[in-house]
Amino acid sequence: MILKDKFLKIISNPKFIFGIYLIVSVASAIAKYLGGPLKYNNYLIFKKVFYNTLDQKNIYLLNPDFHFDSNHYGVFFSVLIAPFALLPDWLGMILWNIANTLVFLFAIHKLPFSTAKKAFFAWLCLQEFITAAVSLQFNIALTGLLMLSAVYIYERKETQSAISIMIGFFVKLYGIAGLSAFFFVKNKWKFILSLIGAGVLLIILPMLISSPHFGIQSYADWFQSLSEKNSSNQVLGNRQDYSLMGIVRRVLGDASISNLTFLLPGMAVFALPYLRIKQYKNLPFQLMILASTLLFIVLFSSGSESPTYIIAVAGVMIWFLMQKKKSALDIGLLIFVIILTCFSFSDLFPQFIKDEYIMKYSLKALPCCIVWFRVIYELMTKDFEKDYQLD
């Protein structure tokens, strides 16, 4: 019992968890760097965004002499990546991963849960964190920004929430989902003005290292880039579209089914809980909306790939940790998420299962789809003043 208590105390220690995440972020960057440029192509794309902005070259064009694939982040990203792009690749990659990790861990720290629950959250997100960290993905920081945008509203820090939302939005459009907590904002005018102020600032910043004309043109180029990417994502059998739409398209073998076929009813279902105005005052209800948001933006995006699931899994963990009495169904769903979503591309599954089933039919998304519908059911039927707990 003494050894067990010591073990539990160690693994729930925030400093220990911070150390593990830090080691993983550094090790992931070093491993990628040692593998050569082909292994850290994502970082080369990010780095080139900064230099293309300086040279006022279209940041969405292919640069086959420098990297394969192309950038899909907003021009404001050139400002975020600048401090890292100026460094040698090995150091820039390490510090980039650390910076993303710090945002994510700070967001976990700010969640209104007990220390033990925060530790549980961090441990169960670790596998998806590794997947994103190995890919040097901004999704890690974006998950943190989305959580912070909601937490700051709970804390009545409207300006900080607005800044979190705008940073996420101007890098990757998912960030706008932070507005899902708008109805819980106490000082709405302060929040709106903060959004406008932060938005104007983030539009201007990249113009300071390029030009106003280039900055404005980049938003038109961004729209075109995302439109083209959306079409290419829907190709059956690629490593994109791990979403609810992707499951249906791939099971039916029909890549022509439009996103709108899913988005319109999906948004209607997502919006239904907002009819329960009397529940707005309950923090668990607000947190469950956050869980729904984190799941929705991944499950209803054709751009969702494996490293994107750090966002959705964070939503699953918020949902699970709030359950007052965890039923066999709740535990079963969590295990289903851990096995099929978090470990779907690990050695847990033979390669032929990964190729012929998991990837072919976007099955990584399936457990999170089921959890999202469960979240919506609870949002529509539960009393959040009595049925949920945070400590």
N, C-alpha and C positions, 0 to 999 in steps of 0.2 A: 504493500500500500504506500509506503514511504517513497519507493522508487517511482511508482505510478504517479504520485502527487508531484514529485520533482519533475518528471517528464512532462506532465500536463502544464506545469508552471513555466517550463522552458519554452514549449511550443506555442504558448499563448502570450509570450513576452513580445511586445511590439518591436523591441530592439532586435530580437532574434529573427523575427519575420522580415524586418527591414534588411537585415544582413543577408538573408537568403535571397530576397528579391534583388538586392544590389549585386550579389555574386552572379546570379543568373543573367542579369542585364549586361554585366561586363563580359562574362564568359561567352554569351551569345554573340556579342559584337566582335570579340577576338576570334572566335571560331569562324565567323563569316569572313573576316579580313584575311585570315590565314588560308582560306579556301580560294582566294583570288577574286578579281573584279566581277566575274560571272556570278559569284556567290553573294556579293553585296550590291547587286544591280540597283535595288531599291534606293540605297543611300546615294549612289551615283546620280540617280534621277533627281533626288532631293537636292543634292549639291548643285546640279546643273541649273535648277530653278533660280538659285541666287545669281549665278554668273550670267545666265541668259537675261535676267531682269536688269542687271548692270549694263549689259550690252544692248538692251532693248530688242531682243530677239524673241520671237514667239515661243513661250515656255511650254507649249503643248505639242510641238513638232517632235518627230523622232530624231534622235541623234545617234545613228548606228555606229559612228566612230567612238562614241563615248559610253553609250549604254544601249540596251535593247528595251523595248516597251516605251511608254511615254508618261508624262506627268498628268495627273488629274486633279491636283490641288489648286486652290485659288492663288492669285498672285501675292496675297498677303503672306503666304507661306515662305516667300523669298526672304522676308524680314525675320521670321522665326528660325529659319535654318542658317541664316548668315553667320552667327558666331561659330557654328560647327563647321560650315563649309570652308571657312578661312583657315582651319587647322589641317594638319596632315590627316589623311583618311582614317588611319587606325585610331587616332585620338578623338577625332570628330565623331566617329561611330560610337565609341565607348561613351563619350559625354552625351551624345544624342539619346542613346538608350537609357542612360541614367536619368536624364531630364524627364523623359516620358514616364519612367518608373516613379519618380518623385511626385509627379502630378497625380498619378493613380493612387499611390499610397497615402498621399495627403487627403484625397477624397474619401478613402476608406476610413481614415482617422476621424474625419468630420461627420461620418454617418452617425445618427442618433441611436447607436447600439451599444451594448456593454462591450468591455474589452475582449471577453471570451468570444462573443459573436463576431466581432471584427476580425479576430484571429481565424475563426472558422471560415469567414468570408474570404480572407486572403489565401488560406491554404487551398480552398476548393476552386479558386480562380487561377491558381498557380500554373496548371497545365495549359490553359488558354493564354495566360500571360507569356509562357515560354514560346508558344506558337507565334504570337505577335512579335515578341522580342527577337526571335531568330530571324524574322522577316524585317526587322528594324522599323516596325510599323508605328505610325502616329496614332493608330487606333487605341493604343494604351493610354496616351494622354487624353484622347477624345473621350474615352470612357470616364476618366476622372473629371473632365470638364463638364460632361453631362450630369454626373452626380453632384458636382459642386454647384452647378446652376440651380439645382433643386434645393440642396442643403442651405445655400445662402438665402433662398426665399423663406425657408422655415425659420432661419435666424433673423429675418427682416433686414437683410443686407442686400438691398435691391441693386445697388451699383455693382457689387462684386458678382452677383448673379448675371447681370446684363453683360458684363465683360467676358465671363466664362462662355456664355451663349455665343457672343459675337466672334470670339476667337475660334471656337469650334466651327461656326458657320462659314467664316471667311477662309478657312482651310479646307473643310470638307462639309458639304451641305447638311450632313446629319446633325450638325451642331444646332440647327434651328429647332430641333425637337425639344430643346430646353424650354421652349415656350409652352410646353404642355402643362407647366406649373403656373401659368399666368393667372388663372382664376384663384390661386391661393395667395397672390401678392397682396399685401396690406396697403402699401403706398404705390398705387398703380401709376400715377403721374411721374413719380420719381423713377420708377422702373422704365417707363416708356422713354423718358428723356435720357436716361442712362444708356438705353439701347441705341438711341439716335446718336448720342455723343460718341459712344464706343464705335459704332458703325462708321461714322464720318472719319474718326481717327484712323481706323484700320484701313479705310480706303486710301487715305492720304499717305500713310507711311511708306508703302512700296513706291509711290510716286516720287518720294524724296531721293530714292536711289536710282530712279529711271526718269520718267517724265509723266505729266498728267495724261498726255495722249496715249502713251504706252499702257498706263494703268487702266484707263477706260477700255482700250482695245482688248486688253487681256480678259476682261469679263465677258466680252462677246466671244472671244476665242474659247474661254472656259465652257460656255454654254454649248458651243459646237462640239467640243471635245467630249463632254458628258453625254451628249446626244448620240454620238458615234459609239461611245463605250457601251451605252445601254443596249444598242443593237447587237454589238459583238458579244455582250455578256450572255445573251439568250441562246447562243449556239449550243446545241445539245452535246453534253459530254465534256465541256471545258471545265476549268477550275474556278468558275464564277457561278453566279446564280444559285448559291446554296441558300435557298429561300423557300417560302411557302409556294411562291409561283414556280420556282425551279422544280420542286417536287412534282407538281401537277403537270408542268410542261414535259418533264422527262418521263414520267409514268405513261402519259398519253402519247409521247413521241411527237409532240407538236410544238415547235419553237415559235410558231406564228401567233400564239395566244398573247394578246396585249397585256402589259402591266396593269392598264386601267381596269381590266376585267377583275383584277384582284384588289387593286388599290381603293377603288370607290367603295365597295362593300366593306373592305378592311378598315378604312377610315371611319365609316359609319359605326362599325362595331367598336372601334377604339374610342369613339366619342360618346357612346352610350352612357358610361359611368358618370359623365359630367352632368347628367340629368339629376343625380342624387345630391342636390345642393346642400342638404342638411348634413351630409357627411364631410363637407369641405373643411370643417373646423378640426377634424381628427387627423393628427399627424400620420397614423398608420394608413389612412386612406390616401393621403398625399404621397406617401412612400410607395404604396401599391401602384399609383399612377406612374410613378417613376419607373417601377419594375416593368409595367406594361409598355412604357415608352422605349426603354432600352431593348426590349424584345421586338417591338413593332418595327423599329427602323432597320433592323437586320433582316427580319422575316419578310418584309415587303420591299426589299431592294434587290434588283437583279445584279447589283455590284457586290453583293455579299460573297466573300471568299472565306477560307478557313481562318486567317488571322483576324477577320472582322468579329469573330464570335466571342472575343473578350468582352464586347459590349453586351451581347445577349446573355452570356453566362452571368455577368454581374447582375442583370435583371432577375435571373433565376434565383440567385443567392439572396437578394433582397426579399423576394417573395417567400422563400423557404424560411429565412430567419425570423420572419414576423409571425409564423404559425404558432399559435398559443399551445395547441395540442397537435403535435405532428402525427397525422394518421399514417397508416400503412401505405395509402395511396400517395401521400406527400413524399414519404421516404422513397417509395418506388420510383416516382417521377424524378427525384433528385439523382438516384442511382442511374436511371435511364439516361439523363443528361450527361452525367460524368462518363459513362461508358461509351455512348454512341456519339455525343457531341464533342466532348473534350478529348477522347482517345480514339476517335474514328480514323485518324491517319497515323496512329502509332503502331508499334509492333504487336499490339494486343490483337489486331486483326490480320489475317493472312493477306498477302498482296492481291490475290484474285478476288477476295471479298471487297476490298477497298475499291478495286477497279470496276468490278462487275455489278456491285450493288450500292456501296456508300457514295462513290463519286458519280456513278451513272445515274442514280436517282436522287441525288442531293439529300441523302438520308441524314447528313450531319444536322440538317435543319429540323428534322422530324420531332425530336424530344422537346425542343424549344417551342415548336408550334403547339404541341399539346399543353405545355406549361402556360403559354400565352392565353389560350382559351380558358384554362383553369383560372388564371388571374382575372380575366374579364368576368367570369362567372362569380368569383368572390367579390369583385368590385360592385357587381349588380345586386348581390343578395345578402352580403354580410353586414353586421353592425360593427363598424370599426372602432366604436368606443368601448366595446366589451369583448370582442372576439379575437383581438390581436394584442401582442405585447412587444415592446422594444428592448427591455432590459434583460 
